């Protein structure tokens, strides 16, 4: 395949970022507190990573565990975090919120999309918890800046969601399916050939880049193994 696939790696700090870049990462997702599945990092952490590497950085907008944005005050807190990060130079983001009935939280997502005017952003794995994936995609289809869905195809992970991922990839270009599929969540090297054959060209890893688990740093060698695998 002539087109280089995208490899995105989760980074918690500048050391992670440097190792991921050395291993062949194309982009980083910046988070803190993986015990809560990844929250918004500080402005200082973003600035340190921005100064350490020369690849795109997508910054998580999430202030608490789960997929709820909260009430209007919660949404404003997220918007304030976004403004602070933008002031530091952030121009790519990751977000995704659901209502208590597992539908897209349009109030929160639309408010943040407006706050992020001019930025590109990913709707993250909240889609894997949605009551209706297709409906969510179509509801969000025209939001400015949305160019990617981070998804495993299933809340249980890629092994369970592989069929869904391939089916959605086959619909690329249809209304609601114009955005890039970035596969992550229980992703293993063994999944890569089928995903690449199905037309998927973007991969997201977190724990897979850390041989010692989340207590240890990103390994450039582990990232390089993924780089070689997705490049075929």
N, C-alpha and C positions, 0 to 999 in steps of 0.2 A: 504494500500500500504506500502510495507516494506521500499522502498527507500525514504529517506527524500528529500523533494523538496527544491530547493534553493530559498531563499528569499533575494533579493538585495534591499537595501534602499539607497536613495540619501542622502548624508551628505555634509553639507557646512562647518562644523567646528568640532572640537573635542567634543563639547557638543552634537552635533547631533550624532556623531559616538558612544559615550558612551551609549546614550539612545537607539540607534538602536540595538547595541550589547546586551544590557540588555533585550530588547524585543524579541530577538531571531533571529535577522538578521544573515545571513550566510556570507554576503559580502556587501561591500559598493561601491557605485559609487560616486566618489569625483568630485565636480564641484564648480564653483562660478557663480554668476550673473544669477539667474534663470529668470530675466526679459528678458534675451537673450536666454532662454531655456537651459542654462548650458554651461559655458565656462571652460577653463583650470584653475585650481586653482594654487596658487603660490606654490613654493617649500616649503616655510615656513608653509603653511597650510597643505600640504601633510605630512611634518615631524611631525607636532603637532598631526595629526590624527594617523599617524603610531605609535607614542609613546603612544597613548591613548588606543588603542584597539589591539586585537590579531587575527583579522579576515582579510581575503583578501580584498585588496583595488584595485578597478579599476578606473583609473584616466582619465578624459575626455581630449582629445586632440581636441580642437576647440577654435579658437581665435576670432571668430566673429559670430554673429547670422546668421542662415541659414545653408545651406549644401554645400557651395562653399569653396574650399580650397584657391582659389585665384591663382595667377600666380606662377612662380618658386620661387619668393621671399616669397610668402605666404607659400608655402610648406616648404621652408627652415626655416621659423620662427617656423612652427609646429615641424619640426625636432629638432630645437634648444631647444624648450620647452621640447620635449621628452628626449633629452640628459640631460637636467638639472634635470628633475624628476627622471630619472634613476640614476643619481649621488646621489640622496637622498635615493635611495633604491626602487623606484617604479618598479614593474615588471609585472603589468597588466594594460591594457589601454582600452579606448573606443574611437572609431573614426568612421567616415563615411562621404564620400564626393561624390557629384554628379556634372556632367557637367551642362551647361546651357540648355541641352536637356534632363535632368533628367536620364542620364545614369551614370553608375559607373565611377567616375573619377579615372581611372586606374593609371594615372601618379602620382597623390597624394597618393592614397592608397598603391600602390606598393612601393613608396619611403618611406612611413612611416613604412610599414611592414618590409622593409629592416633595417630601423633605429631601429626597435623594435625586432631585431633578438634575439630569446630566450625567448621572452615574449608572454604571451597569451593575446588576445584582442577580444573585441566585436565590430561588425559593428552595429552602432546604428540605430535609426529610419529613417535615410536617405532612408532605403529600402522601407519605407512606402510612399515615394514620388517618387520612381523610376518608369520610364515609363514601365518597364518590370521586375517584381520581379524575375521571373524564370531565365531570361538572366543574371541579376546581380549576382544571386547566383552562376550560372555556371561560370561566368567570374572570380569570387573571390574564387572559390572552393579550389584551390591549394595554396593559399597564406599562408605562414608559420605563425603559431600562432593564426590564426582566428579560434575560437572555439564556437562563440555565435553570434546570431542575436537578438538584442533588437528590438521588433516589436509589433505593435498593430494589424497588419494585414491590416490596412487601415490608411491613413492620418487622417481620422475622429475619430479614436480611436477604442478600442476593441469591443464596441457594434456593430459597422459597420464591423469590420474585423474578427469577430469570425469564420465565415465559412472558410475564408482564412487560419486562424491559424490552424484550425483543419485539413484542407486539407493538409497543409504543414507538420504538425506533422505526418500524415499518410504516408508521403513519406520519413520519416526518414531513413537514410542509403543510399538513392539513390544519384547519383552524384549531387553535389550542395546542398544536404540536410543532410549532415553529421553533421553540426554544431547544437548546442543546440538552441532551441527556448526559449528566455527569454521574457515573455509577459509583456508589459508595455505601458502606454499611454491611459488614460481613463479607466484603469482597475478598476473594482469594485468587492467587495466581492461576489456579485451575479454571476459573471462570473466564479468563481473558480471551482465549481463542474463540469461544462461541460468541462473546459479546462483540469482538472485532469483526467476526464474520457476519454478524447481524447489523453492522453499520455503525456501531457505537464507537466513538472516538475520544471519550473523555472519562478519566478514572480518578478517584479520590481515595486517598489512604490516610489513616491515622495511626492506629496501633501497629499496623503492618510495617510501618517504617521505624519501629522502636523494638529492637530485640529484647530489651530489658523491661518492656512494658511502659506504662505511662509515667512511672517513676524515673525512667531513664530518658536520655535525649534521642532525637532522630539520628539514625545511622545513614551516612552517605552510601555505604555499601548496600543496605537494604533498599534504599530508594533506587539505586542503580539497577538492582535486580528487577524491580518493577519497570524501570525505563526500558530495559532490554526486552522484557516480556511483551509490553504493549507495542513496542516498535517491531515485533515479529522477528 
